[in-house]
């Protein structure tokens, strides 16, 4: 089930508007966490870091491999999910909720609208 209220990237990240003045919350999709397998370590960007869309900003280490986390938007990191330090498996069990990765304030809020909607993302993973 792919939530309809989120935006998506081809790298399997999701973006949710938080409603607090333009910041967005970012995580990986259920498809991505399933492909990775059991996540055992999460490395995230530091708060205050300026990130560029498309750049690798962190890593997810699973029992199978290490995968980069890519920035879906250009902006400034405003929060990271510190609970993942002790419970990285939350990304597997609740990828669209408590397993979020980080929040950022986009340099250009209009770029959120340019990301894929649920229908486009569904089509991309089914092809």
C-alpha positions as CSV (number, residue, x, y, z in Angstrom):
1,X,0.0,0.0,0.0
2,X,1.5,3.3,-1.2
3,X,0.2,6.3,0.8
4,X,-1.6,8.8,-1.5
5,X,-0.6,11.9,0.6
6,X,3.1,11.6,-0.1
7,X,5.5,12.5,-2.9
8,X,8.1,10.0,-4.1
9,X,11.5,9.8,-5.9
10,X,12.9,7.2,-8.3
11,X,15.4,6.4,-5.5
12,X,12.5,5.2,-3.4
13,X,12.4,8.1,-0.9
14,X,9.1,9.6,0.2
15,X,8.4,13.2,1.1
16,X,5.6,14.5,3.4
17,X,4.8,18.1,4.0
18,X,4.8,18.6,7.8
19,X,2.6,21.7,7.8
20,X,4.9,23.8,9.9
21,X,6.0,26.5,7.5
22,X,7.4,24.5,4.7
23,X,9.6,21.8,6.2
24,X,9.2,18.3,4.9
25,X,9.8,14.8,6.4
26,X,11.7,12.2,4.4
27,X,11.9,8.5,4.6
28,X,12.2,5.4,2.4
29,X,9.3,3.5,0.9
30,X,8.0,0.1,1.9
31,X,9.3,-1.2,-1.4
32,X,12.9,0.1,-0.5
33,X,12.9,-1.3,3.0
34,X,11.6,-4.7,1.7
35,X,14.4,-4.8,-0.9
36,X,17.1,-3.9,1.7
37,X,16.1,-6.5,4.2
38,X,16.7,-6.1,8.0
39,X,18.1,-2.7,8.6
40,X,20.8,-2.8,11.3
41,X,22.4,0.7,11.1
42,X,21.3,4.1,9.9
43,X,23.6,7.1,9.2
44,X,21.9,10.4,8.6
45,X,23.0,14.0,7.8
46,X,23.6,16.4,10.7
47,X,21.0,19.1,11.6
48,X,22.0,22.3,9.8
49,X,23.6,20.6,6.8
50,X,22.9,22.1,3.4
51,X,22.1,19.3,1.0
52,X,21.7,19.2,-2.7
53,X,18.9,17.3,-4.5
54,X,20.2,13.9,-5.8
55,X,23.3,13.8,-3.5
56,X,24.0,10.9,-1.1
57,X,23.2,12.2,2.4
58,X,23.3,9.1,4.5
59,X,23.4,5.3,4.5
60,X,21.1,2.4,5.5
61,X,23.0,-0.7,6.4
62,X,21.1,-4.0,6.3
63,X,22.0,-7.6,6.7
64,X,22.3,-7.8,2.9
65,X,24.0,-4.6,1.9
66,X,24.7,-0.9,2.4
67,X,22.5,1.5,0.5
68,X,22.8,5.3,0.1
69,X,20.0,7.7,1.1
70,X,19.6,10.4,-1.5
71,X,18.4,13.9,-0.9
72,X,15.0,14.3,-2.7
73,X,15.3,18.1,-2.5
74,X,17.8,20.8,-2.1
75,X,17.6,22.5,1.4
76,X,18.7,22.6,5.0
77,X,18.4,19.6,7.4
78,X,16.2,20.7,10.4
79,X,15.8,17.4,12.3
80,X,16.9,13.8,12.2
81,X,15.1,10.8,13.7
82,X,17.5,10.1,16.6
83,X,15.4,7.1,17.8
84,X,16.8,5.2,14.8
85,X,20.3,5.1,16.5
86,X,18.9,2.5,19.0
87,X,16.2,1.0,16.9
88,X,17.2,1.1,13.2
89,X,14.7,-1.8,12.5
90,X,11.9,0.8,12.9
91,X,12.6,1.7,9.3
92,X,11.5,-1.9,8.4
93,X,8.5,-2.1,10.7
94,X,7.0,1.4,10.1
95,X,8.7,3.1,7.0
96,X,5.9,5.7,6.6
97,X,5.6,6.5,10.3
98,X,8.1,6.2,13.1
99,X,10.7,5.0,10.7
100,X,11.1,8.5,9.0
101,X,14.7,9.5,8.5
102,X,15.1,13.3,8.5
103,X,13.4,16.7,8.0
104,X,14.5,19.6,5.8
105,X,13.4,23.0,4.7
106,X,13.5,23.1,0.9
107,X,15.3,25.9,-0.7
108,X,12.4,26.1,-3.2
109,X,9.1,24.8,-1.8
110,X,7.7,24.4,-5.3
111,X,10.2,21.5,-6.0
112,X,8.1,19.3,-3.7
113,X,5.3,19.4,-6.3
114,X,7.7,18.2,-9.0
115,X,8.2,14.8,-7.3
116,X,6.1,11.8,-8.3
117,X,2.7,11.2,-6.9
118,X,1.6,7.8,-5.6
119,X,0.2,6.7,-9.0
120,X,3.4,7.6,-10.8
121,X,5.6,5.9,-8.1
122,X,3.4,2.8,-8.3
123,X,3.8,2.7,-12.1
124,X,7.6,3.1,-11.7
125,X,8.0,0.1,-9.4
126,X,5.7,-2.1,-11.4
127,X,7.5,-1.5,-14.7
